Amino acid sequence: MSKDSVVAEPGMFRMLHWVFKIGSLKSSLHFYEKILGMHILRHEEFGVGCEATCNGPYARPWSKTMIGWGPEKTNFVFELTYNYGIKSYRKGNDLRYIAVSADPVLENAKKHDYPVEEFEGHKSVVDPDGYRWVLIDGPKTQFVHYVSLNSSSLNSSIAFWNGVLGMNKFEEKDSHVKLGYDAEQTALQFHSSSADTIEHADAFGRVAIATAPGTAPIHKAVLASGDKIQHGPIKLDTPGKATVEVIILVDRDGYEVCYVEMEGFDDLSKPVTGAD
């Protein structure tokens, strides 16, 4: 860890959400609400593509639906990105699965006759876009335990996420490493892949993280490390809501991470009454 690396103090960072591109908002909402048991937190419409490629490299109208098991300020949630006119996305070998608490998913799946599969010793369900959700037992303050991603080199993943961005190592084995800013928050698990290259294809997602000091410490650390800054720092507008400053980084396997200043994000993401 260099002198310019981020030093994470308690409360400085909060894991926010993972971004999915979806082909049908109606089908996805049925799965997220009826099978996973989540609730819509807010929905926003945009007439043009995002300056920070939030909706991918698409210059077209799109929508963002935030959905989760609780408010964004205290829960890791999901951003469903729907690009009007695009019905499917080619997937790569990047995202392995989302690990979530088994309750109430198994009960909901049985009630709605939704298929449940075995995956690496756990029950799992697959959503309409082909993303896998693995059901984990055991106590956890967050419904979302971790996001599992393939890594072409665990040492390289650790060097970036721990060495540059200041995440803590919560678990390290030959097969994987689990990283995050707080043990009570959702983590990222990087799993050693046999592939030399991680392919993100069209469906690539993005993790978002709130930063209380703003984007400056992140910007400084990544400039010093020589890693890739895709956008920013840049200010993004949402119609009728707060403007927020973000910086979009790309890790050494091509995963995107969005850091957003916390105060503005908390204003932007206030729960909307009647969002369902």
Disulfide bonds with the S-S distance in Angstrom:
Cys50-Cys54 2.40
